Amino acid sequence: MANKRKNKKKNAAAKQKAAAAYMSKKNAPVQKPQAPKAAPKAAPEEADKAKLNPPVEAEAVNTEPVKTEAVKAEAVKAEAVKTEPVKTDAVNTEPVKERPTAPKAAKPAPVKKPVRSGKPMPKPKPKQKPKRKKEPLKLKDLRWDRIIAVALVFCALVAGIVALIFWLSTRFSVPKAAIREYRGVNYSTTELFEIQADAAEQSRLAGEMKRKGDVKLFEYYAADKLVIPDKGEPGWLNLSNAFNNKYILMATIVDEAGNVCAHTRGIPAGFTLGEITLEYSVPYGTHNMHLVVSAYDIKTREVVGVQHSPLTVQVGIEEEMTDG
């Protein structure tokens, strides 16, 4: 019993001390808590982290004066009686916003190739330009310089065609029948004349002839007009083989149709054949013919070269004579 009384006295004394301490604390001047300093701005990456984990508010600094252990114990008991709910920091439950990403470009649809069939695809027709109305041609619109130029070109074309026709008509090709085979048969010296002119004179006379063919191979000269008094009679041809030649010459007279009208035997170099007789079939009148001269090697008797020149042949002295 005595202990219970002692304990009651101690508890009453402790309650009194606690009440006195509570009253002194209640009457003490209240100190305003200082405002917390603003936190420095965080970098963009740190700001995103801060949104996810917000900082916890700092607890108010305890500015209460230092108390003794007894006072602290009484304060603890008094605070135990008055229990206040503890404030908890609100948790940020907002969903984190993701940065919008650019939409991916859609792939183009594959182009289907047209299936080729046996027939080729028709080509598209070109667009036709609209036709303009033709206006009537006026005299002042004519370009006289162009008209004159066209006329000159036309005249030149006509002249060229005429020259080509004339050249084709006068062109002579040596027929095969005019080149005879040489068998070693020559004229005798009594039937020939020895050339009395010098080499320079012979070259001059040969240069005056309108010779064509192998001109550089050998030289000859003869009359450019053969006159036959009557059929079957000889005429003066005067075919000369220059003495500086190394070949035997043989000659034939060919008409425009390519027919052989006369031919000779071999003529040695340095001699002249005076007369020649035409075939009886040549009609009276004047005819344009060709003198074909062939050169033969003396030993082998082969043809070395061929030349030809124009020759006018007149059969009959009087022009009115006809075949009788």
Disulfide bonds with the S-S distance in Angstrom:
none
